[in-house]
Amino acid sequence: FYCCDMASLSLPRVLHPRKTSLEIERENFEKSQTQALSKAINSQETPVKQKHVRSAIIGTFHTQGATIFWSIALRLPAMDDRIIAWKLCHVVHKILREGHPLCLVHSQRHKKDLDEIGKLWVHLKEGYGKMIRLYTSLLMTKLDFHRKNPRFPGHLGVTPEELESIGGNDINNYFQMTVEMFDYLDNIIDLQAAVFGSLDMARSNSMTSAGQCRLAPLIPCIQDASKLYDYCVKILFKLHFSLPPDLLAGHRHRFLKQFKLLKQFYQNTSNLQYFKDLIAIPPLPENPPNFLIQSDLRMYVTQEVVVPQEPEEEHPVEGSLIDTSDAADSLDNHSRNSASPSPAHQEVLVERDFLRTQCEKLSTEINALLAKNQQVVDDLQNRITGLETDLATKESELVQERQVKEDLMNQAFAVAQSQDSEQKVKDEKFNKLKDVYVKLRNDHIQKLREKAEVDKKLAQTVKKLENTEQSKLNLESRVVELTGEVSRVEENIQKSASLQNEELENLKRDKELFNMETEILKKSIDDTCKERDGLKVELAKIHTEKQDLLTQIEEMSQKIELLKHESETIRKNSECEVKNIVAKALENSENILKNAIHEIDNPALTAVSCSPDYLAHLRKGCLESLNFDSSTLKRENSYIVVTANEITHRISVFIMQGRATGNKSPDINFGERMAEECKVLGEIILKLLQVFKDRQDVDSVRKEAITKLEEVGTLAEEINISLMGENADNLADMLESEMVEMDKAIEEAANRIQDMLTKSRAADSGIKLEVNSKLLDSCTTLMQAIRILVKKSRLLQAEIVAQGRGTASAKEFYKRNHQWTDGFISAAKAVAVAAKFLLTAADKVVTSNGKLEHMVVAAQEIAASTAQLVVASRVKADRNSNNLQQLTQASKGVTTATGTVVATVKDCSQLIDETEELDTSNLTLHQAKRLEMEAQVRVLELEKELEQERLRFRALRRHHYKMEEENEG
């Protein structure tokens, strides 16, 4: 019982042995490949995702071929779903281009599967059916091309030297290779035409998923077409160099046709938004190359198709060979603590900064180069090791393949011999049967003859006849049996012959695949050896550069030490020089200020005057200069020099202008008092400069200077008040009276214009009524716009007074801002005068006593006067004031109304001129000539009058400006 129990326990282990790690890894790999291909090749009408295709491509390198890929791909329902069939063709194309080189060999066995897929779906006639058939034809053409030219990789990229090696400098090879490339290009062109045709029929575009599903396979097609076009051009030039042009006429015709179609193909794809970020398509030249001129080959430039790749992450380089932190910190501290050096050491400091920057830059570059070189060396060593391993593996596989090839050849020879012997035996049997059949046939004929003789003796030989009939039947059955046996023998012979031929074809195909694989492996080995030699040379260069860099590092370290000593010496010298510079700058400021104080007593200064308003403006700048940062003053020498210079120059200008302002005072004693106050202010600033020099607390002296500055400003205000006198007290009343006068003038003008319009409508008719109505209507619109502007101006004026007076009265505000008030009064007067002038001009035009030009001048004068009023209001107004915005809009309305008046005047003038057109129908030649001469005389007189009036206008304007300046003064 115990033995039976142990046997039952160990039985599952025997039936289900544990899998090895390699088997588990292989199963997991196949599952991942199956999952990736299932996601890449699905029934959704969307483009294939590149990450899944990339997994399949990596899988081909992992398995050293496409065996597993095809085992998974053939299980997909490509026969049931057209989308799956289309995506399968796309993925196969990508595998053949970018997969392991042996994928081209392993895929040769599956051309029949691709052909069956294409034959099935071609029955759809349109859409995906036609495209799938063309795509399978393209893939089979690609496989045939690589079978005939195994040294071309899947991506078709070869160097010019490799292309010559493939051709073997044989014109026949180049000729045949060109034909195969033309066939390849024809398939690509047919496929793209079908894709674009189906895209138009389906009403899809490149931004829909359905359109992108159809367009995505064109990317590898473009890559193949670019390479094939480049090789065709180069080979055709070589062929034309060696062969007569007539012999290559077919090649040229076929190339020109493909050139036009390829150019159209590139243009169609370049215009689609889908391809903008996926592929950079180089444009073909405007004209195809002329192969009959060999010099055109020098002008030909190979265009490369660029497919953007995902950026690789850069690994940060860690570590540092040289520690320059102490040197950098000391140099930074020195640059922070030192002020501007003297010109004698400027060059030394510049050189020091330059050397420090170069040291830091070199140290960073050295660290990066060493880390990069070490990484490159490690990668190259790993790669060399891997390549040597792969080389050994390939050599062993090559030996095995050769052994397999020899075994197959021996088996084929043995099979052939055995089939020959069997064929001889069968031939002998057939000859024997044939002899028997001939013998029987002859016997049958003899018997028939005997039967004819016996029939004559029928009555006598009935019994013999029956026997003869029986023997005849037996012989016939025997003949039928022999005939069936002969046919069976013939069928067996045919079957054995077909099997033998099929087996021979398989052996030939295997031989071709083996040769193709051998060529691919040889090319891989040659490329690996060349790359290994190049890496060795590069590694030797890197070692040499490393030694040079180490030498440079040692030299730079010595230079850094020298720079440290030099910088310490320069820092000490710079500190002493900076102290001397600060002391000299303060002494210079004191001298400037003392000179200003001394100039106050200069008698020549009594003839100079300055307005109190300008002095108040200077006082603001002096207050800003005294508002310095005392904490920064103690730390930075440059701040001391800048602050002292600013205070000195501003206070010097202020006390000089203060003395000039005192000269305007009617009271001489008051002016002397102001001069003394300016001297006291200068003395206080001298005391402040001494405090700067001693590095003491400056707050108390600064407060004393600010107080004295305010006192001088107060004295200037008192002089301003004394100069204004009684007129300042009456400014508010004057402004109000002028604004009232302006309102009255505008109101009166509007009413008079309305009355003139009423009278004109009652008394006039025809053209005159039309002209008067247009003119007076435009003037009425202008007066309404001026009313609105005056109203908005009053609101803004009230807002300005309310914001600016503070706790004082409006009269005090006008008194303090008397210049602004004077400008406002002048603008109001100008508006009133212009309104009256417009009224007079309109009255004269309506009564036919004036000219239309007077109205134009009057309207423009009103626009200028209102603009002056707006500017006077805008000077004191807040930029964000709502009333200011409304006043600006009203000003635009006045400008628009003025333009309307001018346009109306011109329109009416043209209307009057048309009514007064000269009637020349009844004039004689003499009369017409006389009128023409009179018109010329009138033109000359008017031009002379115009010039005189322009001179008069300039003189009046100059006089007007002069009077305004005198009034403002």
KOLMIKE-603561 format. One record per residue (C-alpha): residue in three letters; x, y, z. Coordinates in steps of 0.1 Angstrom, whole numbers, padded with zeros to 4 digits, always signed. Layout:
alaXYZ...
This chain:
phe+0000+0000+0000tyr+0029+0024+0008cys+0046+0018-0025cys+0013+0024-0044asp+0008+0056-0025met+0043+0069-0034ala+0038+0059-0070ser+0005+0079-0071leu+0023+0109-0057ser+0051+0109-0082leu+0029+0102-0112pro+0019+0139-0119arg+0055+0149-0118val+0063+0124-0145leu+0033+0133-0166his+0039+0171-0162pro+0076+0178-0160arg+0086+0213-0147lys+0094+0238-0174thr+0129+0254-0176ser+0135+0291-0173leu+0143+0293-0210glu+0109+0277-0219ile+0091+0300-0196glu+0109+0330-0210arg+0101+0319-0246glu+0064+0315-0237asn+0063+0349-0221phe+0080+0364-0252glu+0055+0347-0275lys+0026+0360-0254ser+0039+0396-0255gln+0045+0394-0292thr+0010+0380-0297gln-0005+0408-0276ala+0015+0435-0294leu+0005+0422-0329ser-0031+0418-0318lys-0032+0455-0307ala-0014+0466-0338ile-0035+0446-0362asn-0071+0450-0351ser-0104+0456-0369gln-0107+0493-0359glu-0103+0517-0389thr-0075+0536-0373pro-0038+0538-0381val-0014+0512-0367lys+0001+0524-0334gln+0039+0526-0338lys+0047+0514-0303his+0031+0480-0310val+0049+0478-0343arg+0082+0487-0326ser+0076+0458-0301ala+0072+0434-0331ile+0104+0448-0347ile+0124+0444-0315gly+0110+0408-0313thr+0126+0400-0347phe+0160+0410-0333his+0153+0389-0302thr+0145+0358-0322gln+0171+0365-0350gly+0144+0363-0377ala+0106+0364-0384thr+0096+0329-0377ile+0076+0337-0346phe+0062+0368-0362trp+0047+0348-0391ser+0035+0321-0368ile+0014+0347-0350ala+0005+0368-0380leu-0010+0338-0399arg-0034+0331-0370leu-0049+0366-0374pro-0083+0367-0393ala-0069+0384-0424met-0092+0364-0446asp-0123+0376-0427asp-0117+0413-0421arg-0104+0437-0447ile-0090+0462-0421ile-0070+0434-0405ala-0056+0424-0439trp-0047+0460-0447lys-0029+0465-0414leu-0012+0432-0417cys+0003+0444-0450his+0015+0476-0433val+0031+0457-0404val+0048+0432-0428his+0062+0461-0447lys+0076+0477-0415ile+0091+0443-0405leu+0108+0438-0438arg+0122+0474-0437glu+0133+0477-0401gly+0133+0442-0387his+0162+0417-0384pro+0180+0411-0418leu+0169+0375-0418cys+0133+0386-0419leu+0137+0389-0456val+0148+0353-0458his+0122+0338-0436ser+0094+0359-0453gln+0102+0343-0487arg+0083+0312-0477his+0051+0332-0471lys+0047+0349-0505lys+0020+0324-0512asp+0001+0334-0481leu+0003+0371-0492asp-0008+0362-0527glu-0039+0343-0513ile-0049+0373-0492gly-0046+0396-0522lys-0066+0372-0545leu-0093+0369-0519trp-0099+0406-0513val-0094+0417-0550his-0130+0407-0556leu-0142+0438-0537lys-0131+0458-0568glu-0131+0491-0549gly-0119+0505-0515tyr-0098+0482-0494gly-0101+0452-0517lys-0081+0468-0545met-0056+0484-0521ile-0049+0451-0504arg-0043+0433-0537leu-0019+0461-0547tyr-0001+0461-0514thr+0004+0423-0514ser+0018+0427-0550leu+0041+0453-0537leu+0053+0431-0508met+0059+0402-0531thr+0078+0424-0555lys+0099+0436-0526leu+0107+0400-0516asp+0116+0391-0551phe+0139+0422-0554his+0157+0412-0522arg+0159+0376-0533lys+0176+0386-0565asn+0197+0413-0548pro+0203+0399-0513arg+0230+0425-0505phe+0204+0453-0503pro+0191+0456-0468gly+0154+0459-0460his+0155+0497-0457leu+0174+0498-0491gly+0201+0521-0477val+0235+0515-0491thr+0266+0536-0497pro+0278+0545-0532glu+0307+0521-0527glu+0283+0493-0517leu+0261+0500-0547glu+0291+0496-0571ser+0301+0464-0553ile+0265+0450-0557gly+0266+0459-0594gly+0301+0443-0597asn+0310+0469-0624asp+0290+0448-0649ile+0267+0467-0672asn+0244+0437-0676asn+0239+0436-0638tyr+0231+0474-0637phe+0207+0470-0667gln+0188+0442-0650met+0189+0459-0616thr+0173+0491-0631val+0144+0471-0646glu+0138+0455-0612met+0138+0489-0595phe+0114+0502-0621asp+0090+0473-0613tyr+0093+0481-0576leu+0085+0518-0582asp+0055+0509-0604asn+0040+0489-0576ile+0045+0518-0552ile+0030+0543-0576asp+0000+0520-0583leu-0006+0516-0545gln-0005+0553-0537ala-0029+0561-0566ala-0053+0535-0553val-0050+0550-0517phe-0057+0586-0529gly-0085+0574-0552ser-0102+0555-0523leu-0097+0585-0500asp-0116+0607-0524met-0144+0582-0530ala-0148+0576-0492arg-0150+0614-0487ser-0124+0611-0460asn-0095+0634-0453ser-0062+0631-0436met-0075+0643-0402thr-0101+0615-0398ser-0091+0581-0384ala-0104+0564-0415gly-0083+0586-0437gln-0052+0581-0416cys-0057+0543-0416arg-0055+0544-0454leu-0026+0569-0456ala-0003+0555-0429pro+0013+0528-0451leu+0024+0555-0476ile+0052+0565-0452pro+0073+0533-0457cys+0064+0535-0494ile+0078+0571-0496gln+0110+0559-0479asp+0114+0530-0504ala+0106+0553-0534ser+0131+0579-0523lys+0160+0553-0522leu+0149+0536-0555tyr+0147+0570-0573asp+0182+0579-0561tyr+0197+0546-0572cys+0179+0547-0606val+0193+0582-0613lys+0229+0571-0605ile+0227+0538-0624leu+0211+0554-0654phe+0240+0579-0656lys+0264+0550-0654leu+0245+0531-0681his+0245+0561-0705phe+0282+0565-0699ser+0288+0529-0712leu+0260+0521-0736pro+0246+0540-0767pro+0215+0562-0759asp+0193+0544-0784leu+0196+0511-0765leu+0184+0529-0733ala+0154+0548-0748gly+0130+0524-0731his+0147+0531-0697arg+0145+0568-0702his+0108+0567-0712arg+0099+0546-0682phe+0120+0569-0659leu+0103+0601-0671lys+0069+0586-0666gln+0077+0575-0631phe+0093+0609-0624lys+0061+0627-0631leu+0040+0603-0611leu+0065+0604-0581lys+0065+0642-0582gln+0027+0643-0581phe+0028+0617-0553tyr+0052+0638-0532gln+0031+0669-0538asn-0001+0651-0527thr+0014+0639-0495ser+0032+0672-0487asn-0002+0690-0489leu-0018+0668-0463gln-0017+0679-0426tyr-0013+0643-0414phe+0022+0640-0429lys+0035+0673-0416asp+0049+0659-0383leu+0054+0623-0394ile+0078+0626-0423ala+0098+0653-0441ile+0094+0647-0479pro+0121+0663-0501pro+0107+0679-0532leu+0118+0665-0566pro+0135+0690-0590glu+0113+0709-0615asn+0129+0690-0644pro+0141+0654-0646pro+0179+0649-0650asn+0192+0647-0686phe+0211+0614-0688leu+0225+0623-0722ile+0246+0650-0704gln+0271+0634-0680ser+0278+0668-0663asp+0242+0668-0649leu+0254+0641-0625arg+0275+0667-0606met+0244+0689-0602tyr+0223+0660-0588val+0219+0661-0551thr+0207+0630-0531gln+0175+0639-0512glu+0170+0621-0479val+0135+0614-0464val+0136+0623-0427val+0113+0605-0403pro+0114+0622-0368gln+0126+0599-0340glu+0117+0600-0304pro+0143+0620-0284glu+0166+0600-0262glu+0170+0609-0226glu+0204+0622-0217his+0220+0608-0186pro+0233+0636-0163val+0271+0636-0159glu+0281+0634-0123gly+0314+0641-0106ser+0340+0668-0110leu+0377+0665-0115ile+0386+0699-0102asp+0371+0716-0072thr+0370+0753-0081ser+0344+0763-0055asp+0368+0779-0031ala+0384+0800-0059ala+0351+0810-0073asp+0338+0820-0038ser+0369+0841-0030leu+0366+0858-0064asp+0329+0864-0060asn+0335+0878-0025his+0362+0900-0038ser+0340+0913-0066arg+0312+0921-0042asn+0334+0939-0016ser+0354+0959-0041ala+0341+0990-0059ser+0350+1001-0094pro+0388+0998-0098ser+0410+1025-0111pro+0419+1026-0148ala+0454+1014-0140his+0440+0980-0128gln+0411+0977-0152glu+0430+0955-0176val+0442+0932-0148leu+0407+0928-0135val+0393+0921-0170glu+0420+0895-0176arg+0413+0879-0142asp+0376+0876-0149phe+0383+0862-0183leu+0407+0836-0170arg+0383+0827-0142thr+0355+0822-0167gln+0377+0801-0190cys+0388+0780-0160glu+0352+0773-0150lys+0343+0766-0186leu+0372+0743-0192ser+0366+0724-0159thr+0330+0718-0169glu+0339+0707-0204ile+0366+0684-0191asn+0342+0668-0167ala+0316+0663-0193leu+0341+0650-0219leu+0357+0625-0194ala+0323+0612-0184lys+0311+0610-0219asn+0344+0594-0231gln+0342+0568-0203gln+0306+0561-0212val+0315+0558-0249val+0344+0535-0240asp+0321+0513-0219asp+0295+0512-0246leu+0320+0504-0273gln+0336+0476-0252asn+0302+0461-0246arg+0293+0464-0282ile+0326+0449-0293thr+0320+0420-0269gly+0285+0415-0282leu+0296+0417-0318glu+0323+0392-0312thr+0298+0369-0296asp+0274+0374-0325leu+0302+0368-0349ala+0311+0335-0332thr+0274+0325-0332lys+0271+0334-0369glu+0301+0314-0378ser+0288+0284-0359glu+0254+0288-0376leu+0271+0292-0410val+0290+0259-0404gln+0257+0242-0394glu+0239+0256-0425arg+0267+0244-0447gln+0264+0209-0431val+0226+0210-0436lys+0231+0221-0472glu+0255+0192-0478asp+0231+0167-0462leu+0202+0180-0483met+0223+0177-0515asn+0232+0141-0506gln+0196+0133-0498ala+0185+0148-0531phe+0212+0128-0550ala+0201+0096-0532val+0164+0103-0539ala+0172+0110-0575gln+0191+0077-0578ser+0164+0057-0561gln+0138+0074-0583asp+0159+0065-0614ser+0161+0028-0604glu+0124+0027-0597gln+0117+0044-0630lys+0137+0017-0648val+0118-0011-0631lys+0085+0005-0639asp+0096+0009-0675glu+0105-0028-0677lys+0071-0037-0663phe+0054-0014-0688asn+0074-0029-0717lys+0064-0064-0706leu+0028-0054-0703lys+0030-0037-0736asp+0044-0069-0752val+0017-0089-0736tyr-0009-0064-0749val+0005-0066-0784lys+0006-0103-0783leu-0029-0105-0771arg-0040-0080-0798asn-0024-0101-0825asp-0040-0132-0811his-0074-0115-0810ile-0070-0105-0847gln-0060-0141-0856lys-0090-0154-0837leu-0113-0131-0855arg-0099-0143-0888glu-0104-0179-0876lys-0139-0170-0865ala-0146-0157-0901glu-0135-0191-0914val-0154-0210-0888asp-0186-0190-0895lys-0187-0206-0929lys-0187-0239-0912leu-0213-0227-0886ala-0237-0256-0890gln-0209-0281-0885thr-0189-0265-0857val-0215-0250-0833lys-0198-0264-0803lys-0165-0250-0814leu-0181-0217-0819glu-0194-0215-0784asn-0160-0223-0770thr-0145-0197-0793glu-0170-0171-0780gln-0162-0180-0744ser-0125-0177-0751lys-0132-0143-0768leu-0150-0130-0737asn-0122-0142-0715leu-0097-0125-0737glu-0116-0092-0737ser-0119-0092-0700arg-0082-0098-0698val-0075-0070-0722val-0097-0046-0700glu-0078-0057-0669leu-0045-0051-0686thr-0056-0017-0699gly-0067-0006-0664glu-0034-0018-0650val-0015+0002-0676ser-0034+0034-0668arg-0028+0029-0631val+0009+0024-0638glu+0009+0056-0659glu-0008+0076-0631asn+0017+0063-0605ile+0045+0073-0628gln+0031+0108-0633lys+0025+0113-0595ser+0060+0102-0587ala+0074+0125-0614ser+0053+0155-0601leu+0065+0147-0565gln+0101+0145-0577asn+0098+0179-0596glu+0081+0195-0566glu+0108+0182-0543leu+0135+0195-0567glu+0118+0229-0568asn+0117+0230-0530leu+0154+0221-0529lys+0162+0249-0554arg+0142+0274-0534asp+0159+0264-0502lys+0192+0267-0519glu+0183+0302-0531leu+0172+0312-0496phe+0204+0297-0481asn+0225+0317-0506met+0205+0348-0498glu+0209+0343-0461thr+0246+0337-0466glu+0250+0370-0485ile+0232+0388-0457leu+0254+0373-0430lys+0285+0381-0450lys+0274+0417-0453ser+0266+0419-0416ile+0300+0404-0407asp+0318+0429-0430asp+0299+0458-0416thr+0306+0446-0381cys+0343+0443-0388lys+0345+0478-0404glu+0326+0492-0374arg+0349+0474-0350asp+0380+0489-0368gly+0365+0523-0367leu+0357+0520-0330lys+0393+0510-0323val+0407+0540-0341glu+0382+0563-0323leu+0391+0547-0290ala+0428+0554-0296lys+0420+0590-0304ile+0399+0592-0272his+0429+0579-0252thr+0451+0605-0268glu+0426+0633-0261lys+0423+0621-0225gln+0461+0624-0220asp+0460+0659-0235leu+0431+0669-0213leu+0449+0657-0182thr+0480+0678-0192gln+0457+0708-0197ile+0441+0702-0163glu+0475+0703-0146glu+0484+0735-0164met+0451+0751-0155ser+0455+0741-0119gln+0488+0760-0117lys+0473+0790-0134ile+0444+0790-0109glu+0468+0790-0080leu+0487+0820-0095leu+0454+0838-0101lys+0444+0833-0065his+0476+0851-0053glu+0472+0878-0079ser+0435+0883-0070glu+0443+0887-0033thr+0469+0913-0040ile+0446+0931-0064arg+0418+0930-0038lys+0439+0947-0012asn+0451+0974-0036ser+0416+0979-0049glu+0402+0985-0014cys+0428+1012-0007glu+0421+1028-0041val+0383+1027-0036lys+0387+1045-0002asn+0408+1072-0019ile+0382+1075-0048val+0353+1080-0024ala+0372+1106-0004lys+0381+1125-0036ala+0346+1123-0049leu+0332+1138-0016glu+0358+1165-0017asn+0348+1173-0053ser+0312+1175-0042glu+0321+1199-0014asn+0340+1221-0037ile+0310+1222-0061leu+0286+1232-0033lys+0310+1258-0019asn+0314+1273-0053ala+0276+1275-0056ile+0273+1292-0022his+0300+1316-0031glu+0282+1325-0064ile+0251+1335-0045asp+0269+1367-0035asn+0280+1374-0071pro+0266+1408-0082ala+0262+1396-0118leu+0236+1371-0106thr+0211+1399-0097ala+0202+1403-0134val+0191+1366-0136ser+0155+1357-0127cys+0136+1324-0122ser+0099+1317-0119pro+0087+1303-0085asp+0070+1274-0104tyr+0103+1262-0118leu+0119+1265-0084ala+0090+1243-0070his+0098+1218-0097leu+0135+1217-0087arg+0125+1213-0050lys+0108+1180-0058gly+0140+1167-0073cys+0160+1178-0043leu+0136+1160-0019glu+0139+1128-0040ser+0177+1130-0038leu+0176+1134+0000asn+0153+1104+0003phe+0182+1079+0001asp+0187+1046+0019ser+0209+1051+0049ser+0216+1014+0054thr+0229+1009+0019leu+0250+1040+0024lys+0270+1023+0051arg+0276+0992+0030glu+0284+1003-0005asn+0310+1028-0015ser+0295+1033-0050tyr+0262+1043-0034ile+0279+1070-0013val+0295+1085-0044val+0264+1084-0065thr+0242+1098-0037ala+0267+1126-0029asn+0270+1136-0065glu+0232+1137-0070ile+0226+1157-0038thr+0254+1181-0046his+0243+1189-0082arg+0206+1192-0074ile+0211+1214-0043ser+0237+1236-0062val+0212+1242-0090phe+0184+1248-0065ile+0202+1275-0044met+0214+1293-0075gln+0178+1293-0089gly+0165+1302-0055arg+0187+1333-0056ala+0174+1341-0091thr+0138+1336-0078gly+0145+1361-0050asn+0155+1387-0077lys+0119+1387-0089ser+0106+1398-0055pro+0094+1435-0053asp+0107+1436-0018ile+0146+1438-0018asn+0149+1427+0018phe+0127+1397+0011gly+0150+1388-0018glu+0181+1391+0004arg+0164+1370+0031met+0158+1342+0005ala+0194+1344-0006glu+0206+1339+0030glu+0183+1310+0034cys+0198+1294+0003lys+0233+1298+0018val+0221+1282+0051leu+0207+1253+0030gly+0241+1249+0013glu+0259+1249+0046ile+0236+1221+0059ile+0244+1200+0028leu+0281+1206+0034lys+0276+1192+0069leu+0257+1162+0054leu+0287+1155+0030gln+0311+1155+0060val+0288+1130+0077phe+0291+1108+0046lys+0329+1111+0048asp+0329+1101+0085arg+0304+1073+0080gln+0282+1086+0109asp+0244+1087+0114val+0229+1109+0087asp+0192+1110+0097ser+0194+1141+0119val+0213+1161+0093arg+0190+1149+0065lys+0159+1161+0085glu+0175+1195+0090ala+0182+1198+0053ile+0147+1188+0043thr+0132+1213+0067lys+0154+1241+0054leu+0145+1231+0018glu+0108+1234+0026glu+0113+1268+0041val+0130+1281+0009gly+0101+1267-0011thr+0076+1285+0012leu+0095+1318+0005ala+0092+1312-0032glu+0054+1307-0029glu+0052+1340-0011ile+0070+1357-0040asn+0046+1341-0064ile+0016+1354-0045ser+0031+1389-0043leu+0037+1389-0081met+0002+1379-0090gly-0014+1407-0069glu-0051+1416-0075asn-0054+1397-0108ala-0050+1364-0090asp-0080+1371-0068asn-0101+1379-0098leu-0092+1349-0119ala-0122+1328-0108asp-0146+1356-0117met-0129+1362-0150leu-0131+1325-0159glu-0167+1323-0150ser-0176+1355-0170glu-0157+1342-0200met-0175+1309-0199val-0209+1327-0197glu-0199+1349-0226met-0190+1318-0246asp-0223+1301-0238lys-0242+1332-0249ala-0222+1335-0281ile-0229+1298-0290glu-0266+1300-0281glu-0270+1332-0301ala-0252+1317-0331ala-0275+1286-0330asn-0306+1307-0328arg-0296+1330-0356ile-0287+1301-0378gln-0322+1286-0372asp-0338+1319-0380met-0318+1322-0413leu-0328+1287-0422thr-0365+1295-0417lys-0363+1327-0437ser-0344+1310-0465arg-0370+1283-0468ala-0397+1310-0470ala-0380+1333-0495asp-0358+1311-0517ser-0363+1282-0540gly-0345+1259-0564ile-0307+1256-0562lys-0303+1285-0538leu-0328+1269-0513glu-0310+1236-0516val-0276+1252-0510asn-0288+1274-0481ser-0305+1244-0464lys-0274+1222-0466leu-0251+1249-0453leu-0274+1259-0424asp-0282+1223-0415ser-0244+1215-0412cys-0238+1247-0392thr-0267+1237-0368thr-0251+1203-0363leu-0218+1219-0356met-0233+1242-0330gln-0250+1213-0313ala-0217+1195-0311ile-0200+1226-0296arg-0228+1229-0270ile-0222+1193-0259leu-0184+1199-0257val-0188+1231-0236lys-0211+1212-0212lys-0186+1183-0208ser-0158+1209-0204arg-0177+1225-0175leu-0182+1191-0158leu-0145+1183-0162gln-0135+1218-0149ala-0156+1213-0118glu-0141+1179-0112ile-0105+1193-0116val-0113+1221-0091ala-0128+1196-0066gln-0098+1173-0068gly-0071+1199-0067arg-0082+1225-0042gly-0083+1202-0012thr-0096+1222+0018ala-0090+1255+0001ser-0117+1274-0019ala-0121+1274-0057lys-0106+1309-0059glu-0075+1297-0040phe-0072+1269-0066tyr-0074+1293-0095lys-0050+1316-0078arg-0024+1288-0073asn-0028+1277-0109his-0031+1311-0125gln-0012+1300-0157trp-0036+1271-0163thr-0066+1295-0156asp-0053+1320-0181gly-0050+1294-0208phe-0086+1282-0201ile-0099+1318-0203ser-0080+1323-0236ala-0096+1291-0250ala-0131+1302-0240lys-0126+1336-0257ala-0114+1319-0289val-0145+1297-0290ala-0168+1327-0286val-0150+1347-0313ala-0150+1317-0337ala-0188+1312-0332lys-0195+1348-0340phe-0173+1346-0371leu-0192+1315-0383leu-0225+1332-0378thr-0214+1363-0398ala-0200+1341-0426ala-0232+1321-0428asp-0254+1352-0429lys-0234+1367-0458val-0235+1334-0478val-0273+1331-0473thr-0278+1368-0484ser-0255+1362-0513asn-0230+1388-0500gly-0203+1364-0489lys-0181+1335-0501leu-0183+1299-0492glu-0146+1299-0483his-0154+1321-0453met-0176+1294-0438val-0147+1268-0443val-0123+1291-0424ala-0148+1298-0397ala-0156+1261-0392gln-0118+1252-0390glu-0113+1281-0365ile-0140+1267-0343ala-0124+1232-0344ala-0090+1247-0334ser-0106+1268-0306thr-0124+1238-0292ala-0092+1217-0294gln-0075+1244-0274leu-0103+1242-0248val-0099+1204-0246val-0062+1206-0242ala-0065+1232-0214ser-0090+1209-0196arg-0068+1177-0202val-0037+1192-0185lys-0051+1191-0150ala-0075+1162-0154asp-0070+1126-0142arg-0061+1102-0169asn-0088+1077-0158ser-0115+1103-0154asn-0149+1095-0169asn-0156+1131-0176leu-0123+1133-0195gln-0133+1104-0217gln-0167+1121-0224leu-0149+1154-0233thr-0127+1135-0257gln-0157+1119-0274ala-0174+1154-0276ser-0142+1168-0292lys-0143+1140-0318gly-0180+1150-0325val-0169+1186-0331thr-0142+1174-0355thr-0167+1153-0374ala-0192+1181-0376thr-0165+1205-0388gly-0156+1180-0415thr-0192+1178-0425val-0194+1216-0428val-0163+1217-0450ala-0176+1188-0472thr-0210+1205-0475val-0194+1238-0486lys-0174+1220-0512asp-0205+1201-0524cys-0225+1233-0526ser-0197+1251-0544gln-0196+1223-0570leu-0234+1225-0573ile-0233+1263-0579asp-0205+1258-0605glu-0226+1233-0624thr-0255+1257-0626glu-0233+1285-0638glu-0216+1264-0665leu-0206+1284-0695asp-0228+1280-0726thr-0204+1277-0756ser-0230+1266-0781asn-0235+1300-0798leu-0198+1313-0795thr-0178+1320-0827leu-0142+1312-0830his-0131+1348-0823gln-0154+1350-0792ala-0142+1317-0778lys-0105+1328-0782arg-0113+1361-0765leu-0130+1344-0736glu-0101+1320-0732met-0076+1349-0730glu-0097+1367-0705ala-0099+1335-0684gln-0061+1332-0685val-0058+1368-0673arg-0082+1361-0645val-0063+1330-0635leu-0031+1350-0633glu-0047+1377-0612leu-0062+1352-0588glu-0029+1334-0584lys-0012+1367-0576glu-0040+1376-0551leu-0036+1341-0536glu+0001+1345-0531gln-0004+1380-0515glu-0031+1366-0492arg-0008+1338-0481leu+0019+1363-0472arg-0006+1384-0453phe-0019+1353-0435arg+0017+1343-0425ala+0023+1378-0411leu-0009+1378-0392arg-0002+1344-0377arg+0033+1355-0366his+0019+1386-0350his-0007+1365-0333tyr+0019+1341-0319lys+0040+1370-0307met+0011+1386-0289glu+0003+1352-0272glu+0039+1348-0260glu+0039+1384-0246asn+0006+1378-0228glu+0018+1345-0213gly+0051+1362-0202
